[in-house]
Amino acid sequence: MSLAPQTTSWAIRLGDQSATEHLAAVLAREARAGDVITLSGDLGAGKTTFARAFVRAFVGDSKLDVPSPTFTLMQIYECPRGNVVHADLYRIHDPLELDELGWDEAIDGAVVLVEWPDRAGDCLGGNRLDINMRLVPGADDERIAVITAFGEQAPRLAALKALRMVIDRAGWGHAERQAIYGDASSRLYERLTSPDGETAILMISPPRPRAPVFRSEKPYHVAARLSESVHAFVAVDRGLRALGLSAPVIYGQDLDTGLLLVEDFGSEGVVDAAGPIADRYAEAVRVLVRLHTSPVPDRLPVVDGVEHVVPPYDLDAMMIEVGLLLEWYLPHLAGRFVPHSGRANFDRIWAGLLRGVSGASDENPGLLGSEDGTRADRTWILRDFHSPNLIWLKEREGIGRIGLIDFQDAVMGHPAYDLASLLQDARVTVPPELELKLLALYAHERRARDPAFDAQAFIRAYAILGAQRATKLFGLFVRLDRRDGKPAYLAHLPRIGVYLLRNLRHPALAELKNWFETHVPQIVNEGSEQDNVADGDRG
């Protein structure tokens, strides 16, 4: 049984010639080598206007002379993006005549724009974009463009349609789009600049595809409690702003396709060439104090009738994260093999440490608790609370000067995690004296708001969660290199080793420290060497 060809359609009303030219520019931006775009429809409906604007936009020259190829049949334009072939096949009477024009050679690897495509027979293939231009009866300047995508073009048109609807509805339809550096995830980002110079950020984060489940094992992103769609971002964004914190305003959204148009906080951060800016890090610490002393729900509204449940940062999630060290760092970078007994001890030690600071206990899986009976706080953990995701908003006041941009993986758990993420920043060296100063600031301000705050228990949790995060990052950054082709993250491993060693010096982590010295001495030795170098520099 043969499947019907996949198609997607999109009808657009064009109010005037400039609207036609704008549509051409939009499609030219998305065009790729090998694309075939056919133009058909009413005489005088704007096909020539569209073709001329498309070629100019693709080439990047608004003044380029684009004559009609009615007599030459084909016109080829070269530019850094590749070739554009503009063909008018009105004078072709038999598709075989295309061979005499050197058709196959001309269109190889080019973007092909074809007027009178019916004259080409089957030569244009099944993967194409057809644009049918129609006049609107009784309206002199208005046109309707019906865009139909066939085959492999269909999902691309569906994605573009969703994107343009978000942008257009938010009033950013004529903004210039420029890709900007993303993060360690698969999300993509663009900065939009309007004609009057205003900017916004477009986040492209399609829902995670459903991964196959082998035996009883959950996919990593499920076990690690990572978000599966932008619903989480929208919900947590609302929650943070309700607390008076600076999360970006959302201008437009398409939750089903994973598109968000949000406020642009700019690029001024909390670090400079010399490292952390102490006053800005202190303000970031106060942001956490505000968050950790405010009651927060575990359910947040997304849109009317839809809620997001903030998942617990439970033992399963924390254990699968530290397991990345065994799965990726040891075999791929350290070249070491840990015997079964060593792996079993690794799991036993970590489970004992993490059970008291995780989002659940064995007896009460929905509650926070600890084996020694001490109270474990429960709050939102933003999870990526570190310098790349903190923007300095100098025009605002107080803690509002810290702009938060990455929190879609937020979970419910112990507040020490985000403080460790900030003060043991994987991407910038935080000197131990600054770390201690900011830890003291946090404890002082927490105690001022909650006299029952137990600083000693918090520091123990801080060391455990700092070590957990460092262990996870050793595996995660190697995975980003080996699996995802992002080797730049490996440069941070020596710094993470220093942080791990700092945490392992806490008495509560003595057994874990012994495990690392036995099975991965490379990490402990290099961390010690790096720490000694840093001490020498400070001396």
Secondary structure, DSSP 8 states (H G I E B T S, - for coil): ------EEEEEEEE-SHHHHHHHHHHHHHH--TT-EEEEEESTTSSHHHHHHHHHHHHHT-TT------TTTSEEEEEETTEEEEEEE-TT-SSTTHHHHTTHHHHHTTSEEEEESGGGGTTTT-SS-EEEEEEE-TT-SS-EEEEEEEETTHHHHHHHHHHHHHHHHHTT-TT-EEEEE---SSS-EEEEEE-TTS-EEEEEE----------TT---HHHHTT--SSTHHHHHHHHHHHHTT-B---EEEEETTTTEEEEE---S--SEETTEE-HHHHHHHHHHHHHHHTS---SEEEEETTEEEE--B--HHHHHHHHHHIIIIIIIIII-----HHHHHHHHHHHHHHHTTTSS--SS-TTS---TT------EEE-S--SGGGEEE-TTS-GGGGEEE---TT-EEE-THHHHHHHHT-TTS---HHHHHHHHHHHHHHHHHH-TT--HHHHHHHHHHHHHHHHHHHHHHHHHHHHTTS-GGGGGGHHHHHHHHHHHHTSGGGHHHHHHHHHH-HHHHHHHHHHHHHHHHHH-
